[in-house]
Amino acid sequence: MTYTFNDHWITETLRLRESLWGPLEDTAEAGRARAQGGDFSARLLTRSRLLAQREAVDTTLQRWQQISRLVLLFFCLLAVLAGASVAAGALGDGSRPVNLTLAVAALLGLHTLTFLSWAASFAVQPGVTGSLLTDAWLKLTRKLARGPDAALLPRALLELMTRSRLSRWGAGIVSHGLWAIGLLGALIALLALLAARRYTFQWETTVLSPDTFVMGVHALGWLPSVLGFPQPSPELIRASGSLQPLPADAQALWSAWLLGVVTVYGVLPRLVALALSIVVMRRRVARLAVDPSLPGLAELHDRLMPASEATGIDAPAERPATDIAPRPRPQTGGKPSQQALGLELPADLPWPPAALPAHAHDLGVIDTREQRHRVLEQLRREPASRLLVCCDARQTPDRGAFAFLTELASLTTEFRIALLPDDNTPARRLQWREHAMRAGLAPEQVAGEAASAFAWLTHAAEAPTLGNSST
Amino acid sequence: MIAPDSPDLPTEVAPHSSAGSGTPTGTPPLKLAVVGHTNTGKTSLLRTLSRDPDFGEVQDNPGTTRHVEGVKLLVDGSAAVELFDTPGMEDGMALLDYLERLAAPGERLDGPARIQRFLDSPESLRRFEQEARVLRKLLNCDAGIYVIDTRDPVLGKHRDELAVLASCGHPLLPVLNFTNSPQHRIEEWRSAMARLGLHAVVEFDTVAPALDGEERLYDKLALLLDAHASLLAALKQNVVEQRRQRQTDARMLAADMLIDIASLRLSSPAQTDELEKTTETLRRLAREREQRAVEAILRRYNFRRADFPHHSLPLQGERWDMDLFHPQALKDMGIHVGKGMAAGAMAGATLDMFTAGISLGAATLIGATAGGLWQGADKLGRRLAGRIRGYQEITVDDAVLRLLAMRELALIATLERRGHAAQGPIDIDALIQEKADQLRKATLPDALSEARASPEWSTLNEHYQPSARRTQAVKRLAEALTDSGT
């Protein structure tokens, strides 16, 4: 996809708009920009193109451009008129002889000044550019084009032009163009007046010598003479200084000389500068790039160039993890026995704990598969009347642990879980309790405090016939 | 041997590479299954690696993730790696028992064959439904990332589930999560992994990853996956580049805000109540501007707005002076007078055009003088007039600018170190002190002093004018922030 200057302009307009009034809702547009691919700049331009279509910024832009063209046309007209009137003013109505010095100054004076200042502006920092003609043009357009976003468009244009160092050349096109048109208008008016009226040319001076004029006229006329314009002879120049009338062909020579000077020093430099501006402008516009680190654009990076893209799930989850159904408990048989074991206890929870009653049978810390098998085997042979399992409250309860716990519970008459250590982690304790309930254990079977669980085990030693406290 | 001139070659190869998702080198994305015990932070790892705070569901609860969910890591818009989040392994011991029963006596089954047989068994849909999802995905992937909560002790169940996972026949990279927790058991886990033959281990705290955490993770993966080393190198390169780009962008956002606030200038009549009202406006504008910058930086880093608690800017200092004769202001005045003179000359000359010769020069000269004065007045006149009327101009104090710079730099540094899995609020207080010490010593960057003298630079001022000098100043300031921020 190719992007035009207008796309950059719109991007800048939307950037200003979003940073002034907050971000636009762009889910659909950002999605399409992502789908279209390309680098970040391309996606930014696509997004703003789509947003501009939605927000009708593009039509506002077109209208703005139409108005600006009309204003420019009006300026061109003014330039032609101004040029023609300068020509008319310089030549006068023919009743008096034309003063050559003043005519050349009137025709080319201001043009030379502004042209030189334009040339001099290259020596100054690139920050200070801009032309009064361009400013006036933009100001008038701004006055005429009203409506939402219309105020942002010229501001965006200025921002874009200054940032991408286009302003000098853009302003150059406008001002050189207008000057060229104005000077062409002057040239045509000169031709028309010279064709239609009889003028006499002369020069006047109070302090200068005639030789200075000969030199000046020849110096000015040299470049036009290279291009084929006639150069008055020194005798003719000297003769034009006096008040005696000159023959008609001498006047024609002077008028041709004047036309040559206006063409070569007026129209041609402006046309050359205009062409240069157009060439540079075109080249720079072709290389126009979005600066992706600009405030307002940088934030969009992850939206348009996401680091990742979710690809969805394999299959929806079924009901929560298969719970283990409670199994029947064995009847109390044989002599009562109190047993205790630690399940997957880490090194910082020493086993057996000091609070463990001395008479309770210690089954040790059970961690590996083999240890689990061994304990289950042992309990199957001789079921315990009371079994206390100590778990690490800080660990996450899991299905595997509870599968083992319910199996242990099924092999004992009375079964309790103690969560060690006693301190903190209330959330985790709650998770253990919930897991225990899901596994078919009663809430009181998970001891609130380790001490009460050890007391339960001790108590059992004194009163072994106490009723089954479970479920 | 295929004939080199065979025109059919590309079409024969094409079906193997998945269309549209190829990497720059054209290889299909590397598939990695993120596996581990329940509640070890697998989804968190994916959130942090994908920089997507909305991926999956994260809770400090077992069995939060109950399905396999994929995410592609993109390099320049195309997928380089596809990661799969899996449910936690919870019943590894029973599964290992079951796997042993699946092989008939005397039958020799290798790991993957045994897993395949398990996946065809009825229990893979019932008791081991979750584990079956994990193993099915891992069989399908190039490698597995085994996530470990280092706060847990090394237990038999972990070894057993690693044994099950290893029988899928793919390389496994243990990733140590929550390494910043004081209760971590990193050494214990490292030696346990070494005993199991897993020597490539990488530390990656998903909540607060090390600055080069991702690079180290991809380096280690490249060690395990020789064939995909170049792909992983490209991914790593991209990670580094993106981080640098984010930093630059964030500093530009901060610098733009600072320039806006430094050049903000409000004028007010000198009455106390008017001054107070204007000061309030100044504070409100500055606060709102900071808020916008903070939001932009959060968006740039893809963090949620809600994660950053509102810090109201403690604005105390305002400057009441009128530095009309700031050198920069004078320079500007010169430029404007020059431009004005040209305009005046033009106006005068236009007059001349119609009366050519008679007044030539005189009118131009008068016009130039008048225009110069007018243009100068346009810029400074309003301020001068204000001064004559006893108005005062209020700007933000240097101390406030320093504070703003500090807060933004601390925010950027905090976001750099924050994983997208983090669920706590973003807290910049820890880093703000560090930045404060650095910035107190440094002088105010010259870009800011230039901004002070250029009220038309502030987008908060009604007379804002775009200028190339402002753009330059933002860039210079962003660079100055880089120097003091690292």
Chai-1 contact restraints between the chains, C-beta under 6 A:
chainA,res_idxA,chainB,res_idxB,connection_type,confidence,min_distance_angstrom,max_distance_angstrom,comment,restraint_id
A,G37,B,G77,contact,1.0,0.0,6.0,A-B,restraint_1
A,A82,B,M353,contact,1.0,0.0,6.0,A-B,restraint_2
A,S85,B,M353,contact,1.0,0.0,6.0,A-B,restraint_3
A,S85,B,F354,contact,1.0,0.0,6.0,A-B,restraint_4
A,V86,B,M353,contact,1.0,0.0,6.0,A-B,restraint_5
A,G89,B,M353,contact,1.0,0.0,6.0,A-B,restraint_6
A,G89,B,A356,contact,1.0,0.0,6.0,A-B,restraint_7
A,A90,B,A356,contact,1.0,0.0,6.0,A-B,restraint_8
A,L102,B,G357,contact,1.0,0.0,6.0,A-B,restraint_9
A,A106,B,A356,contact,1.0,0.0,6.0,A-B,restraint_10
A,L110,B,A349,contact,1.0,0.0,6.0,A-B,restraint_11
A,G127,B,A468,contact,1.0,0.0,6.0,A-B,restraint_12
A,G127,B,R469,contact,1.0,0.0,6.0,A-B,restraint_13
A,V128,B,I335,contact,1.0,0.0,6.0,A-B,restraint_14
A,L132,B,A343,contact,1.0,0.0,6.0,A-B,restraint_15
A,L158,B,P466,contact,1.0,0.0,6.0,A-B,restraint_16
A,E159,B,P466,contact,1.0,0.0,6.0,A-B,restraint_17
A,T162,B,P466,contact,1.0,0.0,6.0,A-B,restraint_18
A,T162,B,A468,contact,1.0,0.0,6.0,A-B,restraint_19
A,R163,B,T471,contact,1.0,0.0,6.0,A-B,restraint_20
A,S293,B,T248,contact,1.0,0.0,6.0,A-B,restraint_21
A,S293,B,D249,contact,1.0,0.0,6.0,A-B,restraint_22
A,S293,B,M252,contact,1.0,0.0,6.0,A-B,restraint_23
A,P295,B,L253,contact,1.0,0.0,6.0,A-B,restraint_24
A,P295,B,D256,contact,1.0,0.0,6.0,A-B,restraint_25
A,A298,B,D249,contact,1.0,0.0,6.0,A-B,restraint_26
A,A298,B,R300,contact,1.0,0.0,6.0,A-B,restraint_27
A,E299,B,A296,contact,1.0,0.0,6.0,A-B,restraint_28
A,E299,B,R299,contact,1.0,0.0,6.0,A-B,restraint_29
A,E299,B,R300,contact,1.0,0.0,6.0,A-B,restraint_30
A,D302,B,N302,contact,1.0,0.0,6.0,A-B,restraint_31
A,A307,B,R51,contact,1.0,0.0,6.0,A-B,restraint_32
A,S308,B,S50,contact,1.0,0.0,6.0,A-B,restraint_33
A,S308,B,D52,contact,1.0,0.0,6.0,A-B,restraint_34
A,S308,B,V71,contact,1.0,0.0,6.0,A-B,restraint_35
A,S308,B,L73,contact,1.0,0.0,6.0,A-B,restraint_36
A,E309,B,K72,contact,1.0,0.0,6.0,A-B,restraint_37
A,A310,B,V71,contact,1.0,0.0,6.0,A-B,restraint_38
A,T311,B,G70,contact,1.0,0.0,6.0,A-B,restraint_39
A,T311,B,K72,contact,1.0,0.0,6.0,A-B,restraint_40
A,I313,B,H67,contact,1.0,0.0,6.0,A-B,restraint_41
A,I313,B,E69,contact,1.0,0.0,6.0,A-B,restraint_42
A,D314,B,H67,contact,1.0,0.0,6.0,A-B,restraint_43
A,D314,B,V68,contact,1.0,0.0,6.0,A-B,restraint_44
A,A317,B,R66,contact,1.0,0.0,6.0,A-B,restraint_45
A,A317,B,H67,contact,1.0,0.0,6.0,A-B,restraint_46
A,A321,B,G63,contact,1.0,0.0,6.0,A-B,restraint_47
A,T322,B,R127,contact,1.0,0.0,6.0,A-B,restraint_48
A,E344,B,L155,contact,1.0,0.0,6.0,A-B,restraint_49
A,P346,B,P153,contact,1.0,0.0,6.0,A-B,restraint_50
A,D367,B,L155,contact,1.0,0.0,6.0,A-B,restraint_51
A,D367,B,G156,contact,1.0,0.0,6.0,A-B,restraint_52
A,T368,B,G156,contact,1.0,0.0,6.0,A-B,restraint_53
A,R369,B,M93,contact,1.0,0.0,6.0,A-B,restraint_54
A,R369,B,D160,contact,1.0,0.0,6.0,A-B,restraint_55
A,Q395,B,D152,contact,1.0,0.0,6.0,A-B,restraint_56
A,T396,B,T38,contact,1.0,0.0,6.0,A-B,restraint_57
A,T396,B,N39,contact,1.0,0.0,6.0,A-B,restraint_58
A,T396,B,P62,contact,1.0,0.0,6.0,A-B,restraint_59
A,D398,B,T38,contact,1.0,0.0,6.0,A-B,restraint_60
A,D398,B,P62,contact,1.0,0.0,6.0,A-B,restraint_61
A,D398,B,E90,contact,1.0,0.0,6.0,A-B,restraint_62
A,R399,B,E90,contact,1.0,0.0,6.0,A-B,restraint_63
A,R399,B,D91,contact,1.0,0.0,6.0,A-B,restraint_64
A,G400,B,E90,contact,1.0,0.0,6.0,A-B,restraint_65
A,G400,B,D91,contact,1.0,0.0,6.0,A-B,restraint_66
A,G400,B,M93,contact,1.0,0.0,6.0,A-B,restraint_67
A,G400,B,K157,contact,1.0,0.0,6.0,A-B,restraint_68
A,A403,B,A94,contact,1.0,0.0,6.0,A-B,restraint_69
